[in-house]
Amino acid sequence: MTTRKRSGSGSKRQLKEKVVQIYESFFKGEDPSLGNPNFWEELFLLKPKVSSLEAEIQKLNGEQLVALKENINTLFKHCIVTLGHEHHIRVVYALQTLCALIHSIYKKTSAEFGFDVINILMGFDVSDEMMQMLLDHCSNFLTGEYPTSLKALCLKLLLVLVTGTDNVSQNTLLEYLMVNIIFEALIQLLNEPANRAQHGHDAVLLLTLLVNYRKHESTNPYIVKLSILDDELALNGYGQVITSCLTDFCRQFMAQHMEPQSASWLSSLTNMVGNMFVSEEGGVRTQQIRANNAVLVALYEAVHLNRNFITTLAHTQTDTSAPPSPSNTLNSSQPTPDLSVPPIVDIFAQPSNLLVTFFQYCSIVMQDTKSEASVNNVKLCFLILTCISEDQYANSLMHDVSLVFKVQLHRLPMRHRKVAPDKASPSQPLASTLLDLLVEFIMSHMMKKLPMELYLHCVGVIHRVLCYQKRCRVRLNYQWKELWTALITLLKFLLANENHLAKKMNIFHLALQVVNIFNLFITYGDTFLPSPGSYDELYYELIRMHQVFDNLYSMALRYSTNDGEFKDNALRLTNSLINIRAIINHFSPKIEAWLASQGLSTPSEDQILDVVRKNYDSLTLKLQDSLDQYERYTEKPRHAAFFTAMVRSVVNDTRQNIDFASLELQTILQEFSSIS
């Protein structure tokens, strides 16, 4: 029996793959190439065993890693030299070995502080030469006539390099990418439909991460090049990759949304939002939200940096070949929904563009602000909307009456309103859809744990859109009463929850922003409201809801006379109410006098409007300064820490999703044979 056991054990040792045996001897400090001049040629004909290579490196302690530096340097060097080999399989296997080696060394050195990745991998003395060779080969593979699998593996190698450290700005290897720039190679991939379909997501992801390398510390060539890029094909390709990822997310939400139409209110709520946002552990929700952070940061960087990209926002999408994000795993464990159920409206069959898709995406993610991950995602959406609403050309596109779209905005089920099926908006300019989106956010997030920062961003975007309309005298045919009602409802909420909220946050600043929007309408509304009747309706709403503004003034006056931390904000709020109070105080007695003369107690809206129109001439208002001014958006210093955290999140998620271990040899051989 003993003999048989030994025999079995020995046969197992003999069955161990040759490449694994080589790894083991290599990381014991031995030189397997001794006595075999063809060793490296033969090694890269063997399929790499990624898990074994990584396991060998993870076994090492700090001292052993340093002791093996020469062996690791040798392996790294021969991998790079092999990238220039005419034998295609050797090139692919060398790339795959590089991925595993770099990934493992990063993983090891992040745990064992004090080791420099550059020195361990290649040695300082030859690092410039090695990295230049590596990046030259990468550019060649990405731009030349090479198989899809080779380009894909090359991009994975670059992603391994870029995501080596949690904080991308602390990744010293990226200095070589700042010198040996791969921007043009990535842009070329976005230019060509076939390459964009296969590699667009990874190319955009790489660009986004490289743009964020020490962006506020030194000159980053990727920021410079992205900001001046004017290649329309490339910009449209960049936009199509983002559109495709967001569309995929929206489609899956829609498929889940359609299922519970005949169910009860409670099950509708659970299915509509719950399927997407609620999980047993809460981790799935976070994963689904975070999955789109990468493309949102990519969209932000393009909108923030490149004026030419704005034209892409309204570019009608005809090419839907770009693949969805591989990291967008929304509800992937769920069974495929029954697509035989007809949708309410096939919004995806309508003409679309990046803005249409982004607005729909916002309407979905803005429904949930309960977790930190979802709040960050929504904040990023608002910062993108802020950049868009500050851009003159973007505004002109959104207000163009000849550019109309149907957009499906999703509404959060709430106790005080019926759960109606989401309906696509009528065909309308995108500025109207944007205002619908912002009104919905205002109405659906009034809660004890008020998302104050998000509300300030939301009101800020509304203000910017109105400033554009005032400046350019654009009369948007919009149901302005919905906006006024939402803003007044928000003020009522702040008043009702003053005791709770005022202890935790500066509600006076938000109230001031809301009141100043009304002041903008009062002072300049005649230049951008669609008709004189709209202006009359504004006054009617202010008079009808006068109790809200009276109470707001009383609250602000109370805080402005105390020595609390919000004294100055409260004082500014009292001053901002001067015209609204003047309107209320001017028209209220006129209306009461008219009612007395007519012997009426409950007048109709038309009767009140008639009194308002007849008494405009005797109304005196004070001209308020800077109502159409706002502080232009800058990332630094206010949002720099936020973007550092968001990029860190993208890096971590990307690192976990890079799969360089699975390669189908047959597919690679077929691709190479078709190229040659």
Order of alpha helices (4+ residues) and beta strands (2+ residues): alpha-alpha-alpha-alpha-alpha-alpha-alpha-alpha-alpha-alpha-alpha-alpha-alpha-alpha-alpha-alpha-alpha-alpha-alpha-alpha-alpha-alpha-beta-beta-alpha-alpha-alpha-alpha-alpha-alpha-alpha-alpha-alpha-alpha-alpha-alpha
